[in-house]
């Protein structure tokens, strides 16, 4: 069973390799070569003939193809106890996937080709360094070969160790900013309430849990716009808190242009104030890592998708696969931050403000 498992990791090629130096041509050189050959064979263990053959054909330091390294890449290195190389290439992969290729498939392909071409050379250098280090520390010839054998060989525990960096990476990005590839994969039309006559009711709670405002949104489907489907959303806002600076009741009519990568406000009208704003504002986009919407009068909103696959619970229920958006409003009075959560086919379900207030979805229907 052990031999069968090992055959799965290496591309076995049994060859009888003659030594490059014969005993007749140079007895001392022959003895040194034979000793190195023995040490390398002990260090390699399983499939030693394959690697010795490759190294003798390329003098050890030139690239040669290794299918096992191509297929297994980092895990093959773990199998061969090349732990430092595992760590270095794991870091290389993470950087390449996140900042260079923006795709795990492309980063994996690049890593596989790299290991396929340079795996044999890296393993040769690793074996040489390990053997040299052991010989410099070991003076007892009777135990030298056993030390070399124990330091090399193969290990399925090494394969498990090679998985560890990616598990840690997964945990870190699970709670961190999503990659560019993850953001670009989002279809924003799924996060806007496009159903005609769909309704959403919200309550605004202060930090003590008191309802200070409620609102009702209704979606009305419009004609197809140039930048995507257009929808009108009416929002009736009622202030329940006794704050003289707030209008008790107002009605907003907002037109949005919705496409797969951008949701944009193209026009808004406040019926109470009889005021129209025709300035375009980005609500959400996956085309850029962050966006800025100019609100006029030295005011702007900076937005960024900060998490995906979030689960959110409000009085209306539990919503999965939500996207988290962080917005920062800057104006002459300072800065304020709000974190919003959008659920598929519903839109906004939760907004958390830095002053402790929360706007939560309490009821909804998906319309016609």
Secondary structure, DSSP 8 states (H G I E B T S, - for coil): -HHHHHHHHS---------SS-TTT-HHHHHHHHHHHHHHHHHH-TTHHHHHHHHHHHTTTS----HHHHHHHHHHHHHTT-HHHHHHHHHHHHHIIIIISS-HHHHHHHHHHHHHHHHHHHHHHHHHHHHHHHHHH---HHHHHHHHHHHSS--HHHHHHHHHHHHHHHHHHHTS---HHHHHT--GGGGS--STT-EEEEEEE-TTS-EEEEEEEEEEEEEEETTEEEEEEEEEEEE-S--TTS-SEEEEEEEEEE-SSEEEEEEEEETTTTEEE---EEEEESSSSEEEEEEETTEEEEEEEEEEEEEEEETTEEEEEEEEEEEEEEETTEEEEEEEEEETTTEEEEEEETTS-EEEEEEEE---
